[in-house]
Every structure is written in C-alpha cells, then in structure tokens.
Amino acid sequence: MKIVKKILFPLFSLFLIYRTIDLLRLLILSQKQSYDSFEIFMYSFLLTLFITGIFAFPGFVYPTNKLLPPGYYRLKNPGRLEYFHKLLGVKYYNIFLMIYWGRKKNRRKYFDGTRKGLSNFIYQSKQSEFGHFISGVTVLIASIILLFYGYHLLVIMVSIINIIGNLYPVILQRYHRIRIENLISNKPQ
C-alpha cells in the first residue's frame, strides 16, 4: 500500500498543478466577468485548495521538509512567534483543528505519547509546515497575478483563505516546536 501511495500521491499533485493552471487560465481569459459573490468564493476556495494539495500530497509520502535548509526550521525569535500566536488567536484555530482533525488515529500519527514520539512529532510538524509555507507563498504569487487582471475581491477572498489555511498552520507548527524544545530542555512553559 505504501508503494502505491508513493506513486499515486505525486500523480494527484500533478493533476492539481494542471487544475490550478486551468483555473488561472479560465480567470485570466474571462477578462474579469462579473462573477457573483458565491462564484468568487468558490474560485478562491478552489484555487487555494488546489495549490495547497499540490504540496500536501507529496508530503504525505516523501520527506519534503528537506527541500528547505535546516536553518529555516530554527526558531530564531520565539518571543515574536508567541506574540503572533496570541495576537492572531491561533490557539482557537488549534481547538477547531482538534475537533475536526483530533481523532485518535490522526493524533497518533503525530505523537504516540512516548519520548521517542517527540522526534516524530518534530518531523511531522516540519512536514506540515513545509507544505503550508510553500503553498502559502505559491497562493500569494497566484494572487499577485490575479491582482494585475483586476480581480480585487477574489484576491481578498484568496488572501483570507490563505491566511486561515496556510499561515495559521505554519505559526501553529512552529509554536508546537517551541513547546517541544522547552519540554526537552525542561524549561517552564
């Protein structure tokens, strides 16, 4: 089953690249037709979902976090990260995720409750962070392209979805690693 995933998931990613290009082409060639609010929301959601999926699927089966240098994952200013974590209410986002994603099977994939499981948790957090970070940057690039074609409302919607779907998870994963590092070094939280 693992080998099947290693073949299928990159193929899903390629399909999503095709769908992303197709959607961008549709929007650019339609010359900003007057889309209603629901259509704008759907195009925004689909664009963000497609791009995030491009990077998520390979990350489920390959160590994609290694594509960024180790220095990227070092937490240089934990105080500033904790400030943004609190300011943006990422703790509430985490609560929402635990309701949706918090099934035992999903949690076990990240952390099995053992000391050895901490290194797997760090690995999983880097995998998640990589996927969301690269997705967020790619969505931002697509937004800039659409902005040049006059899709102001669509870009606002894409940006909101991108913040919730990619920026919040990046902050959350980095915050998890701060807490793990404090736990490993026995610092009070």
N, C-alpha and C positions, 0 to 999 in steps of 0.2 A: 504493500500500500504506500510505503514511504517513497519508493521509486516512481510510482505513478504520480504522486503529488509533485515530485521534483521535475516531472515533465509537464504535467497539466498546468501547474500554477504559473510558470513563466509564459505558457501559451495564453492563459487568461489575461496576463499582463499585456501581452502583445495585442490581444483583442481590444483591451481597454485603451491602448495607445491609438488604435485605429478609430475607436468610437470617439475619443477625445478630439482627434483631428477632424473627424467627420462633423462633430458638433460645432467646433470652432469655424469650420468652413461654412456650415449652414448659417451661423450667425453673421459671419462677415459678408457672405454673398447675399443675404437677405436685406442688406443695407438698412438695418435698423427699422424693420417693420414695426408697426405699433402693436407690440405684444401686450396682453393684459397682465395684471399682477400675478395671476396664477402661473401663466406661462413663464414669466420672468423667474419666479421662484423655482419652478421645475427645471428650467435650463441651468439656473445657478446651482441647484442641488445636484443635478446630474453631472455637470462639469466638475464640481468638487469631488463627487463620489468616484467618477471615472479616474481622475488624476490620482486620488488617494489610493485607489485599487491598483493602479499601475505599480506602485511601490510596495504596497502591502503584500500582495500575493507572493512575490519572490522572497520577501522577508519571513514568510511562514515556513520556508523550506531551506533557505540559504542564509549564511551569516552576513547579511547586507550591511550591518553596522560597521563592518571592517572597511567599507568604502570611504568612510571619513577617518581622518587621522585620530589617534588616541587623544591628542590634545583637545579635540573638540569636546570630548566627554568629560574632561576635567572640570570640576566646578570651581571656577576662579573667584566668584564673589557670592557665596551662599546667602549672605545677608540681603543682597539685592533680589536674589531669586525668591527668598522667603517673603520679601516685601511685595513683589508682584503676585506671588501665590495668594497672599492675603487680600491685596487690592482687587484682584480680578475674581475673587471668590472661587478659586479652583477647588477648594475643599468641598463646596456644594456640587461641583461637577463630579468630583470623586464619589460623593454619596450617590449621585444619579447613576454613575457607572456601576457601582456595586449592586444597585438594584437590578440593572439590566445585565451586566457582564459578570456579576458576582456569584454565579452558580459555582458550586464546589469544584466541578471539573475544570472550569476556566481558571479559578484561583489556584488550583494545584499545578497547573501548567507553569504559573509564575513562581509560586512558593509553596513548598511542601511542608514547611514548619520546622525543617532541620537547619543546622548551621551550614551544612553543605548546600542547602537550598538557597542560601543567600547569594552565592555566586551565580546560580541560575537566575535568580531574580534580577541581579545586576545585568546579566546578559540579556534577558527578556526586556528589561527597561531600555537598554541601548537599542535593541532591535526595534521596539515600538517608537522610540524617539527618532531614530533614523528615518523610518517610514513616514512619520508625521512631519518631520522637519523638511525633508526633500519634497514631500507632497505640498507642504505649505508654500515653499519657495516657487515650485512649479505653478501652483494655482495663482500666486502673485504675478508671475510672468504672464500667464494667460489673461489675468485681469487687466494688466497694463496694455496688452494688445487690444483687448475689447474696449478699453477706455478710448483708444485712438479712433475707434469706429463709432464712438458716441453712445456706448451702452452704459450710461451713468448709473441708472437704477440697478441694472443687472450686476454691475461691478460692486455696488454697495451690498447687494444680497450675497454675492460670492464671497466678499470680504467678511461678512458676518458669519457665514457658514464656515469659512476657512479658519477664522479665529476659534470658533467653537470646536470644529472638527480636527484642527491640526495644531494651533498654538497652545490651547489648553492642555492637550495630551503631552506636548513637549515639556511644558512647565511642570506638569504632574510627574512625568518620568524623572526629570532632574531632581525634583523635590523628594521623590522616593529614594534616590541615590544619596541625597544629603542625609536622610534619616538612617539609611543603612550604614553609611560611613560613620555616623555618630554612634550607632549601635555597636559596630565592630570595634571602634576605638573607645567605647564605654563613656562617651560624652553624654551629659544630660541633654534631653530634648526640650 
